[in-house]
Amino acid sequence: MTFNFFYLEFTSLMYYIVVMVFYDKDIKKEIKKGLLLKEVVTLFTHVFQSLDQTKDLNLFDIKQLKTNSPKEYFRLRKGKYRAVFTIEDQDFYVH
């Protein structure tokens, strides 16, 4: 589970923007083993942060995948890398 916190200060009040990005267990294992570069994970995390702020899937190369599952799966392409994810309760789950 990854928590990303950003804060903005306005007239001595703090507002927190929380972006929840959850990575699958297999992805976490690949990161720990060094098979998946941390820079790639950071790149995708920044994309998900932008998506959370704008709520606009058209900003990036995102396509909805056709499946028989009741969940809506999306494919995000960034350079030569791809991520398959779902959106549930405004949280991103990367598979």
Secondary structure as UniProt FT lines:
FT   STRAND          2..10
FT   TURN            11..12
FT   STRAND          13..23
FT   HELIX           25..33
FT   HELIX           38..54
FT   HELIX           57..59
FT   STRAND          61..64
FT   STRAND          73..78
FT   TURN            79..80
FT   STRAND          81..88
FT   TURN            89..90
FT   STRAND          91..94
//
